[in-house]
């Protein structure tokens, strides 16, 4: 019986090592699916350009406009406020330069 136990341990160990090696290799990176504020601003620009070029039918304009307005309101809420230091630096800079 002792011989069988040792033999089983030897068979289990290589499998565990193979699994550890497989998990140690980095997985291929998936493209990020997160949306950033910049992505949403780009989306608003795309909607604006598409509507200017006549990409939407008249019956679609209300829906597109509602989504555009909703997106603009969201961006206005989440956009970072300009820092007071930047405003102060601009005001302090001489106009001649």
N, C-alpha and C positions, 0 to 999 in steps of 0.2 A: 504494500500500500504506500509506503514512503516513496518508492520510486515513481509511482503514478502522480503523487502530489507534486513532486519536484518537476516532473515532465509537464504537468498542467501549468505550473507557474512560468516555466520557460515559454510555453505557447502564448500565454496571456501577455507577457512583457513585450514581445515584439509588436503586438497589435497596439498596445498602449503607446509605445514609442512612435509608431506610424501615425496614430491619431494626433499626438502632440506635435509632430512635425507638420502635419497637414494644417493644424490650427495656428501654428507659428508663422506660416506664410501669410503675408498681407493679402487681403481680398482685393480684387480689382475695384477701383473707386467708381462709385456711381455718380453721375452728374447730380449736382445739388438741386433739390426741388423747392428750396425756400425762395420766397419772394422778398426782395428788398424794396426799400422806399424808392430807390433809383429805378427798379424794374417797373413799379407802379407809375412813376412819372413818365417813363418811356411808353407805357401802355396808353396813358392819357394823350401823349403826343401822337401815337399811332391812330387813335380814334379821331383826333382833330384833323390829321392829314387825310385820312380815309374819307371823312365827311366832306372835307373841302374838295376832294377829287371826285365826289359823287359815287362813292362805293356803296352807299346804302340807298335803298328804295325809300320812297316817301312814307310808306306805311311802317317802315322800320325806324325812322328818325326819332320818334317819341321814345322808343325803348333805348336806342343808342344814346340819346340825349340824357335820359334819366340815369343811365349807368355812368355816363361821363360826369354828370353833376355829383353823383354819389361818390365817385372816385376822387373828384376834386375836393369835396368836403372832407373826405377821409385824409387826404394828403395834407390839407390845411391843419387838421387836428394833430397829426403825428409828425409833421415837419419840425425839425429842431429849430428853436428860436435863435436868431442871430445873437452872438455874444456881445455884451456891452463894450468890451475891450475893442472889438473890431470897429464899432461905430466911433468910439473915442479916438482911435488911431487915425481913422479917415478924416475926422474933423480937425485933428491937430496937424495933419500934413499940410504943407503950404500948397496953394493952388497952382503956383507957377511950375512945379516939378511934374 
